Amino acid sequence: MAKTRIIMTEKVVPVFPKGVRLKFDKKRKQWVVLAPERMFVLDEIGISVMHCVDGKSNVDEIVDSLSKQFKAPREEILDDVVEMLQDMADKGVLDE
């Protein structure tokens, strides 16, 4: 049975599914997302977004947090954050 596609909206609470985690790779000296048989290297903003994925905060709260952290208008980052989280969900790195 095929898994239903998660659609990231502002009310979704993203979580890392079993076997996926954000980890600092000492060898590479950078943060990575580890998934079964895959590894994702993120840029600084991607890392900041993924650090907000705590299984408690919804996308709306993540955007608010990042808006404060980067002193950026919420409207400017909302689409980018949703797009990134959607991409990661499509790759099986995030669940709800």
PDB file of N, CA, C and O in Angstrom:
ATOM      1  N   MET A   1       0.842  -1.187   0.000  1.00  0.00           N
ATOM      2  CA  MET A   1       0.000   0.000   0.000  1.00  0.00           C
ATOM      3  C   MET A   1       0.881   1.242   0.000  1.00  0.00           C
ATOM      4  O   MET A   1       1.802   1.343   0.811  1.00  0.00           O
ATOM      5  N   ALA A   2       0.618   2.174  -0.883  1.00  0.00           N
ATOM      6  CA  ALA A   2       1.415   3.395  -1.002  1.00  0.00           C
ATOM      7  C   ALA A   2       1.109   4.337   0.159  1.00  0.00           C
ATOM      8  O   ALA A   2      -0.027   4.444   0.621  1.00  0.00           O
ATOM      9  N   LYS A   3       2.147   5.005   0.607  1.00  0.00           N
ATOM     10  CA  LYS A   3       1.994   5.964   1.690  1.00  0.00           C
ATOM     11  C   LYS A   3       1.349   7.238   1.164  1.00  0.00           C
ATOM     12  O   LYS A   3       1.659   7.683   0.060  1.00  0.00           O
ATOM     13  N   THR A   4       0.464   7.818   1.940  1.00  0.00           N
ATOM     14  CA  THR A   4      -0.202   9.054   1.563  1.00  0.00           C
ATOM     15  C   THR A   4       0.787  10.209   1.644  1.00  0.00           C
ATOM     16  O   THR A   4       1.548  10.318   2.605  1.00  0.00           O
ATOM     17  N   ARG A   5       0.772  11.062   0.640  1.00  0.00           N
ATOM     18  CA  ARG A   5       1.674  12.220   0.609  1.00  0.00           C
ATOM     19  C   ARG A   5       1.250  13.225   1.672  1.00  0.00           C
ATOM     20  O   ARG A   5       0.075  13.570   1.792  1.00  0.00           O
ATOM     21  N   ILE A   6       2.218  13.680   2.426  1.00  0.00           N
ATOM     22  CA  ILE A   6       1.985  14.714   3.439  1.00  0.00           C
ATOM     23  C   ILE A   6       2.026  16.060   2.739  1.00  0.00           C
ATOM     24  O   ILE A   6       2.943  16.333   1.965  1.00  0.00           O
ATOM     25  N   ILE A   7       1.050  16.892   3.003  1.00  0.00           N
ATOM     26  CA  ILE A   7       1.035  18.246   2.459  1.00  0.00           C
ATOM     27  C   ILE A   7       1.347  19.200   3.608  1.00  0.00           C
ATOM     28  O   ILE A   7       0.579  19.314   4.564  1.00  0.00           O
ATOM     29  N   MET A   8       2.483  19.881   3.499  1.00  0.00           N
ATOM     30  CA  MET A   8       2.903  20.806   4.545  1.00  0.00           C
ATOM     31  C   MET A   8       2.064  22.076   4.481  1.00  0.00           C
ATOM     32  O   MET A   8       2.132  22.837   3.516  1.00  0.00           O
ATOM     33  N   THR A   9       1.291  22.284   5.504  1.00  0.00           N
ATOM     34  CA  THR A   9       0.550  23.527   5.670  1.00  0.00           C
ATOM     35  C   THR A   9       1.028  24.141   6.977  1.00  0.00           C
ATOM     36  O   THR A   9       1.822  23.532   7.693  1.00  0.00           O
ATOM     37  N   GLU A  10       0.563  25.316   7.289  1.00  0.00           N
ATOM     38  CA  GLU A  10       1.014  26.007   8.497  1.00  0.00           C
ATOM     39  C   GLU A  10       0.606  25.284   9.780  1.00  0.00           C
ATOM     40  O   GLU A  10       1.194  25.531  10.833  1.00  0.00           O
ATOM     41  N   LYS A  11      -0.367  24.414   9.714  1.00  0.00           N
ATOM     42  CA  LYS A  11      -0.842  23.726  10.923  1.00  0.00           C
ATOM     43  C   LYS A  11      -0.203  22.359  11.154  1.00  0.00           C
ATOM     44  O   LYS A  11      -0.383  21.764  12.217  1.00  0.00           O
ATOM     45  N   VAL A  12       0.539  21.858  10.172  1.00  0.00           N
ATOM     46  CA  VAL A  12       1.187  20.553  10.298  1.00  0.00           C
ATOM     47  C   VAL A  12       2.350  20.637  11.287  1.00  0.00           C
ATOM     48  O   VAL A  12       3.118  21.599  11.288  1.00  0.00           O
ATOM     49  N   VAL A  13       2.458  19.610  12.125  1.00  0.00           N
ATOM     50  CA  VAL A  13       3.589  19.487  13.055  1.00  0.00           C
ATOM     51  C   VAL A  13       4.556  18.462  12.458  1.00  0.00           C
ATOM     52  O   VAL A  13       4.331  17.256  12.562  1.00  0.00           O
ATOM     53  N   PRO A  14       5.641  18.950  11.828  1.00  0.00           N
ATOM     54  CA  PRO A  14       6.575  18.002  11.225  1.00  0.00           C
ATOM     55  C   PRO A  14       7.417  17.278  12.278  1.00  0.00           C
ATOM     56  O   PRO A  14       7.775  17.850  13.308  1.00  0.00           O
ATOM     57  N   VAL A  15       7.720  16.026  12.001  1.00  0.00           N
ATOM     58  CA  VAL A  15       8.567  15.209  12.890  1.00  0.00           C
ATOM     59  C   VAL A  15       9.509  14.378  12.017  1.00  0.00           C
ATOM     60  O   VAL A  15       9.238  14.111  10.847  1.00  0.00           O
ATOM     61  N   PHE A  16      10.614  13.984  12.627  1.00  0.00           N
ATOM     62  CA  PHE A  16      11.501  13.038  11.957  1.00  0.00           C
ATOM     63  C   PHE A  16      10.929  11.649  12.188  1.00  0.00           C
ATOM     64  O   PHE A  16      10.690  11.274  13.336  1.00  0.00           O
ATOM     65  N   PRO A  17      10.704  10.880  11.138  1.00  0.00           N
ATOM     66  CA  PRO A  17      10.214   9.515  11.330  1.00  0.00           C
ATOM     67  C   PRO A  17      11.314   8.633  11.933  1.00  0.00           C
ATOM     68  O   PRO A  17      12.478   9.026  12.004  1.00  0.00           O
ATOM     69  N   LYS A  18      10.923   7.461  12.352  1.00  0.00           N
ATOM     70  CA  LYS A  18      11.865   6.504  12.922  1.00  0.00           C
ATOM     71  C   LYS A  18      13.026   6.285  11.945  1.00  0.00           C
ATOM     72  O   LYS A  18      12.813   6.060  10.754  1.00  0.00           O
ATOM     73  N   GLY A  19      14.238   6.354  12.461  1.00  0.00           N
ATOM     74  CA  GLY A  19      15.422   6.119  11.649  1.00  0.00           C
ATOM     75  C   GLY A  19      15.994   7.354  10.980  1.00  0.00           C
ATOM     76  O   GLY A  19      17.014   7.266  10.296  1.00  0.00           O
ATOM     77  N   VAL A  20      15.355   8.510  11.165  1.00  0.00           N
ATOM     78  CA  VAL A  20      15.842   9.756  10.568  1.00  0.00           C
ATOM     79  C   VAL A  20      16.194  10.714  11.698  1.00  0.00           C
ATOM     80  O   VAL A  20      15.456  10.845  12.675  1.00  0.00           O
ATOM     81  N   ARG A  21      17.343  11.384  11.547  1.00  0.00           N
ATOM     82  CA  ARG A  21      17.738  12.330  12.597  1.00  0.00           C
ATOM     83  C   ARG A  21      18.680  13.387  12.052  1.00  0.00           C
ATOM     84  O   ARG A  21      19.359  13.193  11.043  1.00  0.00           O
ATOM     85  N   LEU A  22      18.698  14.497  12.746  1.00  0.00           N
ATOM     86  CA  LEU A  22      19.625  15.585  12.475  1.00  0.00           C
ATOM     87  C   LEU A  22      20.836  15.346  13.359  1.00  0.00           C
ATOM     88  O   LEU A  22      20.703  15.170  14.570  1.00  0.00           O
ATOM     89  N   LYS A  23      22.026  15.338  12.748  1.00  0.00           N
ATOM     90  CA  LYS A  23      23.224  14.992  13.508  1.00  0.00           C
ATOM     91  C   LYS A  23      24.396  15.821  13.024  1.00  0.00           C
ATOM     92  O   LYS A  23      24.512  16.132  11.838  1.00  0.00           O
ATOM     93  N   PHE A  24      25.273  16.178  13.969  1.00  0.00           N
ATOM     94  CA  PHE A  24      26.504  16.861  13.586  1.00  0.00           C
ATOM     95  C   PHE A  24      27.524  15.810  13.197  1.00  0.00           C
ATOM     96  O   PHE A  24      27.885  14.953  14.004  1.00  0.00           O
ATOM     97  N   ASP A  25      27.988  15.878  11.957  1.00  0.00           N
ATOM     98  CA  ASP A  25      28.979  14.936  11.444  1.00  0.00           C
ATOM     99  C   ASP A  25      30.358  15.511  11.742  1.00  0.00           C
ATOM    100  O   ASP A  25      30.790  16.474  11.107  1.00  0.00           O
ATOM    101  N   LYS A  26      31.045  14.914  12.712  1.00  0.00           N
ATOM    102  CA  LYS A  26      32.350  15.414  13.138  1.00  0.00           C
ATOM    103  C   LYS A  26      33.383  15.342  12.018  1.00  0.00           C
ATOM    104  O   LYS A  26      34.225  16.230  11.888  1.00  0.00           O
ATOM    105  N   LYS A  27      33.320  14.307  11.227  1.00  0.00           N
ATOM    106  CA  LYS A  27      34.271  14.140  10.134  1.00  0.00           C
ATOM    107  C   LYS A  27      34.143  15.262   9.102  1.00  0.00           C
ATOM    108  O   LYS A  27      35.142  15.811   8.638  1.00  0.00           O
ATOM    109  N   ARG A  28      32.927  15.585   8.760  1.00  0.00           N
ATOM    110  CA  ARG A  28      32.672  16.633   7.768  1.00  0.00           C
ATOM    111  C   ARG A  28      32.588  18.017   8.396  1.00  0.00           C
ATOM    112  O   ARG A  28      32.624  19.029   7.697  1.00  0.00           O
ATOM    113  N   LYS A  29      32.478  18.051   9.725  1.00  0.00           N
ATOM    114  CA  LYS A  29      32.351  19.305  10.484  1.00  0.00           C
ATOM    115  C   LYS A  29      31.135  20.110  10.015  1.00  0.00           C
ATOM    116  O   LYS A  29      31.216  21.315   9.776  1.00  0.00           O
ATOM    117  N   GLN A  30      29.999  19.397   9.891  1.00  0.00           N
ATOM    118  CA  GLN A  30      28.754  20.042   9.481  1.00  0.00           C
ATOM    119  C   GLN A  30      27.556  19.202   9.913  1.00  0.00           C
ATOM    120  O   GLN A  30      27.672  18.006  10.180  1.00  0.00           O
ATOM    121  N   TRP A  31      26.406  19.861   9.973  1.00  0.00           N
ATOM    122  CA  TRP A  31      25.159  19.176  10.293  1.00  0.00           C
ATOM    123  C   TRP A  31      24.653  18.448   9.057  1.00  0.00           C
ATOM    124  O   TRP A  31      24.771  18.948   7.938  1.00  0.00           O
ATOM    125  N   VAL A  32      24.094  17.273   9.268  1.00  0.00           N
ATOM    126  CA  VAL A  32      23.495  16.489   8.194  1.00  0.00           C
ATOM    127  C   VAL A  32      22.205  15.853   8.704  1.00  0.00           C
ATOM    128  O   VAL A  32      22.017  15.684   9.909  1.00  0.00           O
ATOM    129  N   VAL A  33      21.341  15.511   7.793  1.00  0.00           N
ATOM    130  CA  VAL A  33      20.164  14.719   8.129  1.00  0.00           C
ATOM    131  C   VAL A  33      20.462  13.306   7.664  1.00  0.00           C
ATOM    132  O   VAL A  33      20.708  13.064   6.482  1.00  0.00           O
ATOM    133  N   LEU A  34      20.436  12.378   8.607  1.00  0.00           N
ATOM    134  CA  LEU A  34      20.691  10.984   8.296  1.00  0.00           C
ATOM    135  C   LEU A  34      19.371  10.241   8.181  1.00  0.00           C
ATOM    136  O   LEU A  34      18.501  10.353   9.044  1.00  0.00           O
ATOM    137  N   ALA A  35      19.238   9.488   7.111  1.00  0.00           N
ATOM    138  CA  ALA A  35      18.062   8.660   6.883  1.00  0.00           C
ATOM    139  C   ALA A  35      18.585   7.298   6.424  1.00  0.00           C
ATOM    140  O   ALA A  35      19.735   7.195   5.998  1.00  0.00           O
ATOM    141  N   PRO A  36      17.766   6.263   6.505  1.00  0.00           N
ATOM    142  CA  PRO A  36      18.241   4.955   6.057  1.00  0.00           C
ATOM    143  C   PRO A  36      18.834   5.012   4.639  1.00  0.00           C
ATOM    144  O   PRO A  36      18.154   5.352   3.671  1.00  0.00           O
ATOM    145  N   GLU A  37      20.108   4.671   4.555  1.00  0.00           N
ATOM    146  CA  GLU A  37      20.846   4.612   3.297  1.00  0.00           C
ATOM    147  C   GLU A  37      20.940   5.942   2.556  1.00  0.00           C
ATOM    148  O   GLU A  37      21.240   5.967   1.362  1.00  0.00           O
ATOM    149  N   ARG A  38      20.684   7.057   3.265  1.00  0.00           N
ATOM    150  CA  ARG A  38      20.771   8.380   2.641  1.00  0.00           C
ATOM    151  C   ARG A  38      21.301   9.389   3.651  1.00  0.00           C
ATOM    152  O   ARG A  38      21.172   9.216   4.863  1.00  0.00           O
ATOM    153  N   MET A  39      21.903  10.449   3.115  1.00  0.00           N
ATOM    154  CA  MET A  39      22.363  11.552   3.944  1.00  0.00           C
ATOM    155  C   MET A  39      22.102  12.846   3.178  1.00  0.00           C
ATOM    156  O   MET A  39      22.354  12.929   1.976  1.00  0.00           O
ATOM    157  N   PHE A  40      21.599  13.843   3.879  1.00  0.00           N
ATOM    158  CA  PHE A  40      21.307  15.130   3.268  1.00  0.00           C
ATOM    159  C   PHE A  40      22.180  16.188   3.922  1.00  0.00           C
ATOM    160  O   PHE A  40      22.160  16.354   5.142  1.00  0.00           O
ATOM    161  N   VAL A  41      22.946  16.902   3.107  1.00  0.00           N
ATOM    162  CA  VAL A  41      23.780  17.994   3.587  1.00  0.00           C
ATOM    163  C   VAL A  41      23.004  19.282   3.333  1.00  0.00           C
ATOM    164  O   VAL A  41      22.566  19.541   2.212  1.00  0.00           O
ATOM    165  N   LEU A  42      22.839  20.079   4.370  1.00  0.00           N
ATOM    166  CA  LEU A  42      22.022  21.284   4.284  1.00  0.00           C
ATOM    167  C   LEU A  42      22.869  22.542   4.372  1.00  0.00           C
ATOM    168  O   LEU A  42      23.971  22.524   4.919  1.00  0.00           O
ATOM    169  N   ASP A  43      22.348  23.632   3.830  1.00  0.00           N
ATOM    170  CA  ASP A  43      23.011  24.916   4.012  1.00  0.00           C
ATOM    171  C   ASP A  43      22.622  25.463   5.390  1.00  0.00           C
ATOM    172  O   ASP A  43      21.844  24.837   6.110  1.00  0.00           O
ATOM    173  N   GLU A  44      23.155  26.614   5.750  1.00  0.00           N
ATOM    174  CA  GLU A  44      22.920  27.174   7.087  1.00  0.00           C
ATOM    175  C   GLU A  44      21.438  27.399   7.381  1.00  0.00           C
ATOM    176  O   GLU A  44      20.971  27.130   8.487  1.00  0.00           O
ATOM    177  N   ILE A  45      20.719  27.883   6.407  1.00  0.00           N
ATOM    178  CA  ILE A  45      19.291  28.141   6.621  1.00  0.00           C
ATOM    179  C   ILE A  45      18.537  26.829   6.758  1.00  0.00           C
ATOM    180  O   ILE A  45      17.658  26.704   7.611  1.00  0.00           O
ATOM    181  N   GLY A  46      18.868  25.861   5.934  1.00  0.00           N
ATOM    182  CA  GLY A  46      18.246  24.538   6.036  1.00  0.00           C
ATOM    183  C   GLY A  46      18.476  23.914   7.399  1.00  0.00           C
ATOM    184  O   GLY A  46      17.575  23.300   7.971  1.00  0.00           O
ATOM    185  N   ILE A  47      19.683  24.074   7.914  1.00  0.00           N
ATOM    186  CA  ILE A  47      20.006  23.558   9.248  1.00  0.00           C
ATOM    187  C   ILE A  47      19.143  24.250  10.291  1.00  0.00           C
ATOM    188  O   ILE A  47      18.608  23.600  11.189  1.00  0.00           O
ATOM    189  N   SER A  48      19.006  25.573  10.173  1.00  0.00           N
ATOM    190  CA  SER A  48      18.174  26.319  11.128  1.00  0.00           C
ATOM    191  C   SER A  48      16.730  25.842  11.100  1.00  0.00           C
ATOM    192  O   SER A  48      16.089  25.711  12.143  1.00  0.00           O
ATOM    193  N   VAL A  49      16.224  25.583   9.901  1.00  0.00           N
ATOM    194  CA  VAL A  49      14.847  25.088   9.768  1.00  0.00           C
ATOM    195  C   VAL A  49      14.727  23.718  10.424  1.00  0.00           C
ATOM    196  O   VAL A  49      13.803  23.480  11.201  1.00  0.00           O
ATOM    197  N   MET A  50      15.647  22.828  10.117  1.00  0.00           N
ATOM    198  CA  MET A  50      15.565  21.465  10.648  1.00  0.00           C
ATOM    199  C   MET A  50      15.762  21.420  12.162  1.00  0.00           C
ATOM    200  O   MET A  50      15.225  20.532  12.824  1.00  0.00           O
ATOM    201  N   HIS A  51      16.514  22.353  12.714  1.00  0.00           N
ATOM    202  CA  HIS A  51      16.662  22.421  14.171  1.00  0.00           C
ATOM    203  C   HIS A  51      15.330  22.776  14.847  1.00  0.00           C
ATOM    204  O   HIS A  51      15.130  22.470  16.023  1.00  0.00           O
ATOM    205  N   CYS A  52      14.441  23.407  14.119  1.00  0.00           N
ATOM    206  CA  CYS A  52      13.133  23.778  14.676  1.00  0.00           C
ATOM    207  C   CYS A  52      12.148  22.610  14.659  1.00  0.00           C
ATOM    208  O   CYS A  52      11.102  22.674  15.305  1.00  0.00           O
ATOM    209  N   VAL A  53      12.469  21.559  13.935  1.00  0.00           N
ATOM    210  CA  VAL A  53      11.595  20.381  13.865  1.00  0.00           C
ATOM    211  C   VAL A  53      11.771  19.596  15.159  1.00  0.00           C
ATOM    212  O   VAL A  53      12.720  18.828  15.315  1.00  0.00           O
ATOM    213  N   ASP A  54      10.837  19.804  16.079  1.00  0.00           N
ATOM    214  CA  ASP A  54      10.932  19.182  17.405  1.00  0.00           C
ATOM    215  C   ASP A  54       9.764  18.254  17.725  1.00  0.00           C
ATOM    216  O   ASP A  54       9.690  17.693  18.818  1.00  0.00           O
ATOM    217  N   GLY A  55       8.854  18.095  16.769  1.00  0.00           N
ATOM    218  CA  GLY A  55       7.698  17.235  16.997  1.00  0.00           C
ATOM    219  C   GLY A  55       6.609  17.893  17.827  1.00  0.00           C
ATOM    220  O   GLY A  55       5.588  17.270  18.119  1.00  0.00           O
ATOM    221  N   LYS A  56       6.818  19.142  18.207  1.00  0.00           N
ATOM    222  CA  LYS A  56       5.830  19.884  18.998  1.00  0.00           C
ATOM    223  C   LYS A  56       5.351  21.136  18.269  1.00  0.00           C
ATOM    224  O   LYS A  56       4.183  21.512  18.366  1.00  0.00           O
ATOM    225  N   SER A  57       6.255  21.772  17.545  1.00  0.00           N
ATOM    226  CA  SER A  57       5.952  23.029  16.861  1.00  0.00           C
ATOM    227  C   SER A  57       5.366  22.771  15.483  1.00  0.00           C
ATOM    228  O   SER A  57       5.866  21.940  14.724  1.00  0.00           O
ATOM    229  N   ASN A  58       4.296  23.498  15.172  1.00  0.00           N
ATOM    230  CA  ASN A  58       3.755  23.382  13.824  1.00  0.00           C
ATOM    231  C   ASN A  58       4.519  24.321  12.890  1.00  0.00           C
ATOM    232  O   ASN A  58       5.338  25.119  13.345  1.00  0.00           O
ATOM    233  N   VAL A  59       4.256  24.229  11.602  1.00  0.00           N
ATOM    234  CA  VAL A  59       4.977  25.025  10.619  1.00  0.00           C
ATOM    235  C   VAL A  59       4.826  26.508  10.918  1.00  0.00           C
ATOM    236  O   VAL A  59       5.786  27.266  10.781  1.00  0.00           O
ATOM    237  N   ASP A  60       3.646  26.929  11.321  1.00  0.00           N
ATOM    238  CA  ASP A  60       3.381  28.317  11.675  1.00  0.00           C
ATOM    239  C   ASP A  60       4.345  28.788  12.778  1.00  0.00           C
ATOM    240  O   ASP A  60       4.928  29.868  12.677  1.00  0.00           O
ATOM    241  N   GLU A  61       4.502  27.984  13.810  1.00  0.00           N
ATOM    242  CA  GLU A  61       5.394  28.332  14.922  1.00  0.00           C
ATOM    243  C   GLU A  61       6.863  28.308  14.491  1.00  0.00           C
ATOM    244  O   GLU A  61       7.661  29.122  14.955  1.00  0.00           O
ATOM    245  N   ILE A  62       7.214  27.384  13.611  1.00  0.00           N
ATOM    246  CA  ILE A  62       8.580  27.322  13.095  1.00  0.00           C
ATOM    247  C   ILE A  62       8.900  28.599  12.320  1.00  0.00           C
ATOM    248  O   ILE A  62       9.970  29.183  12.491  1.00  0.00           O
ATOM    249  N   VAL A  63       7.980  29.025  11.479  1.00  0.00           N
ATOM    250  CA  VAL A  63       8.181  30.254  10.700  1.00  0.00           C
ATOM    251  C   VAL A  63       8.301  31.455  11.636  1.00  0.00           C
ATOM    252  O   VAL A  63       9.158  32.315  11.426  1.00  0.00           O
ATOM    253  N   ASP A  64       7.460  31.525  12.657  1.00  0.00           N
ATOM    254  CA  ASP A  64       7.552  32.633  13.621  1.00  0.00           C
ATOM    255  C   ASP A  64       8.918  32.658  14.296  1.00  0.00           C
ATOM    256  O   ASP A  64       9.525  33.718  14.443  1.00  0.00           O
ATOM    257  N   SER A  65       9.395  31.493  14.704  1.00  0.00           N
ATOM    258  CA  SER A  65      10.691  31.384  15.363  1.00  0.00           C
ATOM    259  C   SER A  65      11.820  31.828  14.436  1.00  0.00           C
ATOM    260  O   SER A  65      12.702  32.580  14.848  1.00  0.00           O
ATOM    261  N   LEU A  66      11.796  31.373  13.208  1.00  0.00           N
ATOM    262  CA  LEU A  66      12.838  31.744  12.249  1.00  0.00           C
ATOM    263  C   LEU A  66      12.767  33.222  11.888  1.00  0.00           C
ATOM    264  O   LEU A  66      13.796  33.860  11.667  1.00  0.00           O
ATOM    265  N   SER A  67      11.569  33.759  11.827  1.00  0.00           N
ATOM    266  CA  SER A  67      11.396  35.180  11.544  1.00  0.00           C
ATOM    267  C   SER A  67      12.076  36.025  12.619  1.00  0.00           C
ATOM    268  O   SER A  67      12.727  37.025  12.318  1.00  0.00           O
ATOM    269  N   LYS A  68      11.918  35.614  13.866  1.00  0.00           N
ATOM    270  CA  LYS A  68      12.580  36.330  14.974  1.00  0.00           C
ATOM    271  C   LYS A  68      14.089  36.109  14.929  1.00  0.00           C
ATOM    272  O   LYS A  68      14.864  37.053  15.078  1.00  0.00           O
ATOM    273  N   GLN A  69      14.499  34.869  14.723  1.00  0.00           N
ATOM    274  CA  GLN A  69      15.924  34.529  14.715  1.00  0.00           C
ATOM    275  C   GLN A  69      16.689  35.310  13.647  1.00  0.00           C
ATOM    276  O   GLN A  69      17.782  35.813  13.911  1.00  0.00           O
ATOM    277  N   PHE A  70      16.128  35.413  12.456  1.00  0.00           N
ATOM    278  CA  PHE A  70      16.814  36.079  11.354  1.00  0.00           C
ATOM    279  C   PHE A  70      16.370  37.523  11.149  1.00  0.00           C
ATOM    280  O   PHE A  70      16.817  38.200  10.224  1.00  0.00           O
ATOM    281  N   LYS A  71      15.477  37.984  12.034  1.00  0.00           N
ATOM    282  CA  LYS A  71      14.949  39.351  11.931  1.00  0.00           C
ATOM    283  C   LYS A  71      14.469  39.636  10.500  1.00  0.00           C
ATOM    284  O   LYS A  71      14.787  40.660   9.894  1.00  0.00           O
ATOM    285  N   ALA A  72      13.699  38.685  10.003  1.00  0.00           N
ATOM    286  CA  ALA A  72      13.178  38.771   8.637  1.00  0.00           C
ATOM    287  C   ALA A  72      11.656  38.814   8.682  1.00  0.00           C
ATOM    288  O   ALA A  72      11.043  38.221   9.570  1.00  0.00           O
ATOM    289  N   PRO A  73      11.042  39.515   7.726  1.00  0.00           N
ATOM    290  CA  PRO A  73       9.584  39.531   7.671  1.00  0.00           C
ATOM    291  C   PRO A  73       9.040  38.113   7.463  1.00  0.00           C
ATOM    292  O   PRO A  73       9.500  37.364   6.601  1.00  0.00           O
ATOM    293  N   ARG A  74       8.063  37.782   8.270  1.00  0.00           N
ATOM    294  CA  ARG A  74       7.458  36.452   8.246  1.00  0.00           C
ATOM    295  C   ARG A  74       7.016  36.056   6.839  1.00  0.00           C
ATOM    296  O   ARG A  74       7.241  34.926   6.404  1.00  0.00           O
ATOM    297  N   GLU A  75       6.390  36.990   6.135  1.00  0.00           N
ATOM    298  CA  GLU A  75       5.871  36.716   4.804  1.00  0.00           C
ATOM    299  C   GLU A  75       6.989  36.319   3.837  1.00  0.00           C
ATOM    300  O   GLU A  75       6.771  35.534   2.915  1.00  0.00           O
ATOM    301  N   GLU A  76       8.186  36.868   4.058  1.00  0.00           N
ATOM    302  CA  GLU A  76       9.313  36.578   3.169  1.00  0.00           C
ATOM    303  C   GLU A  76       9.816  35.152   3.314  1.00  0.00           C
ATOM    304  O   GLU A  76      10.284  34.557   2.343  1.00  0.00           O
ATOM    305  N   ILE A  77       9.724  34.595   4.523  1.00  0.00           N
ATOM    306  CA  ILE A  77      10.292  33.266   4.734  1.00  0.00           C
ATOM    307  C   ILE A  77       9.257  32.146   4.721  1.00  0.00           C
ATOM    308  O   ILE A  77       9.619  30.977   4.583  1.00  0.00           O
ATOM    309  N   LEU A  78       7.993  32.479   4.859  1.00  0.00           N
ATOM    310  CA  LEU A  78       6.947  31.453   4.924  1.00  0.00           C
ATOM    311  C   LEU A  78       6.996  30.494   3.734  1.00  0.00           C
ATOM    312  O   LEU A  78       7.054  29.279   3.923  1.00  0.00           O
ATOM    313  N   ASP A  79       6.973  31.020   2.531  1.00  0.00           N
ATOM    314  CA  ASP A  79       6.947  30.151   1.345  1.00  0.00           C
ATOM    315  C   ASP A  79       8.199  29.286   1.248  1.00  0.00           C
ATOM    316  O   ASP A  79       8.121  28.110   0.891  1.00  0.00           O
ATOM    317  N   ASP A  80       9.358  29.873   1.568  1.00  0.00           N
ATOM    318  CA  ASP A  80      10.614  29.116   1.491  1.00  0.00           C
ATOM    319  C   ASP A  80      10.646  27.977   2.503  1.00  0.00           C
ATOM    320  O   ASP A  80      11.093  26.874   2.188  1.00  0.00           O
ATOM    321  N   VAL A  81      10.175  28.241   3.711  1.00  0.00           N
ATOM    322  CA  VAL A  81      10.173  27.212   4.757  1.00  0.00           C
ATOM    323  C   VAL A  81       9.204  26.095   4.390  1.00  0.00           C
ATOM    324  O   VAL A  81       9.547  24.918   4.499  1.00  0.00           O
ATOM    325  N   VAL A  82       8.014  26.447   3.961  1.00  0.00           N
ATOM    326  CA  VAL A  82       7.032  25.433   3.568  1.00  0.00           C
ATOM    327  C   VAL A  82       7.569  24.614   2.397  1.00  0.00           C
ATOM    328  O   VAL A  82       7.421  23.392   2.376  1.00  0.00           O
ATOM    329  N   GLU A  83       8.186  25.272   1.432  1.00  0.00           N
ATOM    330  CA  GLU A  83       8.739  24.560   0.272  1.00  0.00           C
ATOM    331  C   GLU A  83       9.836  23.583   0.701  1.00  0.00           C
ATOM    332  O   GLU A  83       9.882  22.449   0.224  1.00  0.00           O
ATOM    333  N   MET A  84      10.709  24.021   1.590  1.00  0.00           N
ATOM    334  CA  MET A  84      11.784  23.139   2.050  1.00  0.00           C
ATOM    335  C   MET A  84      11.232  21.953   2.824  1.00  0.00           C
ATOM    336  O   MET A  84      11.635  20.814   2.587  1.00  0.00           O
ATOM    337  N   LEU A  85      10.308  22.213   3.753  1.00  0.00           N
ATOM    338  CA  LEU A  85       9.723  21.133   4.545  1.00  0.00           C
ATOM    339  C   LEU A  85       8.952  20.161   3.654  1.00  0.00           C
ATOM    340  O   LEU A  85       8.978  18.952   3.881  1.00  0.00           O
ATOM    341  N   GLN A  86       8.272  20.688   2.649  1.00  0.00           N
ATOM    342  CA  GLN A  86       7.541  19.827   1.715  1.00  0.00           C
ATOM    343  C   GLN A  86       8.510  18.935   0.948  1.00  0.00           C
ATOM    344  O   GLN A  86       8.263  17.741   0.776  1.00  0.00           O
ATOM    345  N   ASP A  87       9.612  19.519   0.490  1.00  0.00           N
ATOM    346  CA  ASP A  87      10.619  18.754  -0.235  1.00  0.00           C
ATOM    347  C   ASP A  87      11.178  17.629   0.644  1.00  0.00           C
ATOM    348  O   ASP A  87      11.341  16.498   0.185  1.00  0.00           O
ATOM    349  N   MET A  88      11.467  17.943   1.894  1.00  0.00           N
ATOM    350  CA  MET A  88      11.996  16.930   2.806  1.00  0.00           C
ATOM    351  C   MET A  88      10.942  15.853   3.093  1.00  0.00           C
ATOM    352  O   MET A  88      11.272  14.671   3.199  1.00  0.00           O
ATOM    353  N   ALA A  89       9.689  16.258   3.217  1.00  0.00           N
ATOM    354  CA  ALA A  89       8.614  15.274   3.438  1.00  0.00           C
ATOM    355  C   ALA A  89       8.466  14.367   2.221  1.00  0.00           C
ATOM    356  O   ALA A  89       8.278  13.159   2.362  1.00  0.00           O
ATOM    357  N   ASP A  90       8.553  14.953   1.023  1.00  0.00           N
ATOM    358  CA  ASP A  90       8.451  14.167  -0.208  1.00  0.00           C
ATOM    359  C   ASP A  90       9.586  13.149  -0.318  1.00  0.00           C
ATOM    360  O   ASP A  90       9.424  12.095  -0.934  1.00  0.00           O
ATOM    361  N   LYS A  91      10.730  13.468   0.280  1.00  0.00           N
ATOM    362  CA  LYS A  91      11.875  12.557   0.268  1.00  0.00           C
ATOM    363  C   LYS A  91      11.827  11.540   1.417  1.00  0.00           C
ATOM    364  O   LYS A  91      12.712  10.693   1.543  1.00  0.00           O
ATOM    365  N   GLY A  92      10.785  11.634   2.249  1.00  0.00           N
ATOM    366  CA  GLY A  92      10.619  10.687   3.347  1.00  0.00           C
ATOM    367  C   GLY A  92      11.421  11.033   4.587  1.00  0.00           C
ATOM    368  O   GLY A  92      11.585  10.203   5.481  1.00  0.00           O
ATOM    369  N   VAL A  93      11.923  12.267   4.642  1.00  0.00           N
ATOM    370  CA  VAL A  93      12.741  12.704   5.771  1.00  0.00           C
ATOM    371  C   VAL A  93      11.889  13.306   6.883  1.00  0.00           C
ATOM    372  O   VAL A  93      12.324  13.365   8.033  1.00  0.00           O
ATOM    373  N   LEU A  94      10.692  13.748   6.552  1.00  0.00           N
ATOM    374  CA  LEU A  94       9.767  14.299   7.547  1.00  0.00           C
ATOM    375  C   LEU A  94       8.420  13.608   7.450  1.00  0.00           C
ATOM    376  O   LEU A  94       8.001  13.146   6.388  1.00  0.00           O
ATOM    377  N   ASP A  95       7.766  13.554   8.586  1.00  0.00           N
ATOM    378  CA  ASP A  95       6.423  12.978   8.702  1.00  0.00           C
ATOM    379  C   ASP A  95       5.600  13.984   9.489  1.00  0.00           C
ATOM    380  O   ASP A  95       6.095  15.055   9.842  1.00  0.00           O
ATOM    381  N   GLU A  96       4.351  13.648   9.764  1.00  0.00           N
ATOM    382  CA  GLU A  96       3.534  14.516  10.608  1.00  0.00           C
ATOM    383  C   GLU A  96       2.925  13.732  11.744  1.00  0.00           C
ATOM    384  O   GLU A  96       2.201  14.295  12.565  1.00  0.00           O
TER     385      GLU A  96
END
